[in-house]
Amino acid sequence: MSTESSATAPTAIAVTSPLPTPATGTALAALGVVTFSLTFPATAWGLESFGPWTLVALRCVLAALIAGGCLLALRVPLPARAHRPGLLVVAAGVVVGFPLLTTLALGTSTTAHAAVVVGLLPLTTAVCSALRVGTRPSRAFWAAAVTGAAAVIAFTAQQSGGAVTGADLYLFGALLVCAAGYTEGGRLARVMPGWHVIGWALVLCLPLAVAGGAVALAYEPVRVTAHGVVGLVWVAAVSQFLGLVVWYRGMATIGIPRASQLQLAQPLLTLVWSVLLLGEHLPVAAPLTAVAVLVCIAVTQRARS
């Protein structure tokens, strides 16, 4: 689908500040990846205190209040009508879909196994971008992307024994909705500041999150612990808002396909955090996978998209 014929194509407006340099854009996208790599361990901590539905609802409410406060304090005008369908896609994929599905998966899956989602996300996002935005990466780009994704798939499949579980279905669903949200958010971040994109997406979800949180709290017990509170604050303030601010800014600068390939490193970072923060076992294959993934990232960053 071409952007010219899309009903959700953004109108050309002036971005309030110039985009950073490519090097800075890469650094911003990489910073976003680092913050995202802590999401699964932080979610596991949050589940120590809250049920999955409660955790997702409170995460969204807190993030929306932070984002809404920033938008209000800076007197940011309401988004243009042409941008609102795209913001709904971001809200459905990044604000609601991905957090909910991954949180449900982590109820029965380890964070190491759940890293399969972010391992496959770069390739899925690149495909979604090609279909939605019309980008045409080079053959070298695709070869490196597929190789990197295959390395991550082989690693995670070896750890899980190749079995498909209910948690895996949640994770693959999260993969698809997040790729759509990233693609739409990266597209919108070219015509409006990236933090406006995620900010308005969060605000759009606030009424649903408040209602959902009220229902969830009535059915899911809460056992407040230090880990649970820290996990909730991290996924709300950082994973759900601040991390996406720098991530969309980076994507707008270096392009959706190239930025998405930086996420090939995310599963391995998540493994490191799972060992340090959760005491999970680090597989012997992790260093070999890390080398393969880093080589693929280097190739994709040099390939013309």
URHUTA-V996855 format. One line per field, one symbol per residue. phi: phi as a letter, one per 20 degrees, with the letter a starting at -180 (. if undefined). psi: psi as a letter, one per 30 degrees, with the letter a starting at -180 (. if undefined). burial: # if it has 24 or more other ideal C-beta (glycine too) atoms within 12 Angstrom, else .. Layout:
phi=???
psi=???
burial=???
//
This chain:
phi=.effeffdffffcfffcffffgfffffffffffffffefffffffgffdcfgffffffgffffffffffffffelfffffgfefgfffffffeeedgfgffffffffcdffffffgfffefgfffffffffeenfcfffffffffffffffffffffffemmfddfffffffffgffffffffffffffecbggffgfffffffeggfffffffffffddfdcfcffffffffffffefecfffffffffffednfffffffffefgfffffffffedmffefffgfffffffffffffffeffd
psi=klfefkfgkkljlkkfklklleeeeeeeeeeeeeeeffeeeeeeeeffelleeeeeeeeeeeeeeeeeeeeeeghklkkleffeeeeeeeeeeeeeeeeeeeeeeffflleeeffeefefeeeeeeeeeeeefgkilleeeeeeeeeeeeeeeeeeeeefggkkleeeeeeeeeeeeeeeeeeeeeeeffflkefeeeeeeeeefeeeeeeeeeeefffklkjkleeeeeeeeefeedefdeefeeeeeeefefkeeeeefffffeeeeeeeeeeeefglkjkffeeeeeeeeeeeeeeeffkk.
burial=..#....###........#.....##.#########################################.##.......#...##.######################.######################.##.#.#...##.######.#######.#.......##.#####################################.##..##..#...#.#.....###############################################..##.#.##.##..##.###.##.###.#.#
//
